[in-house]
């Protein structure tokens, strides 16, 4: 039976690394779900055991916050913010700073993937209309969204998982992470400005981007729900998943915005990815492979119990299989406050290294490509690699001090 678990693990994590299984129309979420199905069908665990393997509070928190993000997107909030920023009277570098600050701030309290999905098309349209190259702004958006999402326990899916499993204090985590975020954001801005010095100008083109119109009442409802979530998260007193679900339920009670429309914006693929990986990782641990992995690394002198090794290993593995699978693989046994913070910051910042390292990066590239702008692997890497290495170095020094 260990052989079945090993084959499933290798194939599922190969899909995480490659984005799909070669020769099959099976993406990351599909591979994770198929892996779980194989483990159940082979009799290694029952359906109730598979469902019990999932961390229900994390999935509930993810779902609730996705509904809040959907409300803001459908209410045109992201559209209004993006257009207001891009219309500001500022130099190209100053405009980039505005874009990156907004992206980082929004990503800290809303899912970074949603922020990129909503802002990338509008940035592309608006920069071309101003005679600016969209590339530095799109790159700045991707870098800042990832960096900003490291600031809180709800900025991205892996942080939500870490916060729930390790039971991290919301405000306490922010106090640990914010210096890393601020310095990394400055490094990212400087990196983009340096890489595109003298090349901010571009062709003046007019594009027609289909984006949700701004609806003040619907946006206000989303902001009130978000504010309520943040207040409860910071003050405590109720489980985070309960608060997120309550806010999501309140938003679904609408006379104008249909529940079908709102729920269509929920990232069901991500939820299924989590569910499948929970099941696969449970069996990998039960079969003793995680213990074998730790022993093997120990023989090489790599001790993941030591903070420095954990920080470095998280960054490396996140760029092999992506940050969510990396965290799900490394989190068991590393659930103390210090280890959990290291996992969250390292896995998130590491996503900026290469284009496939973060879903947010791929979303920006895909949205730009749909409008005829190509943000390719090397275009991203020549800024992403030095910026990420510098931000990881600074963040490591801060978190590992003393």
Secondary structure, DSSP 8 states (H G I E B T S, - for coil): -HHHHHHHHHHHHHHHHHSB-TTSS-BHHHHHHHHHHHHHHTTSS-HHHHHHHS-HHHHHHHHHHHHHHHHHHHTTHHHHHHHHHHTS---HHHHHHHHHHHHHHHHHHS-HHHHHHHHHHHHHHHHHHTTB-HHHHHHHHHHHHHHHHTTSTTSSHHHHHHHHHHT--HHHHHHHHHHHHHHHHHHHHHHHHHHTTT--B--------------HHHHHHHHHHHHHHHHHHHH-SS-HHHHHHHHHHHHH--SSS-HHHHHTTS-HHHHHHHHHHHHHHHHHHHTTHHHHHHHHHHHTT--TTSHHHHHHHHHHHHHHH-HHHHHHHH-TT--SHHHHHHHHHHHHHHTTSSGGG-HHHHHHHHHHHTTT----HHHHHHHHHHHHHHHHHHHHHHHT--
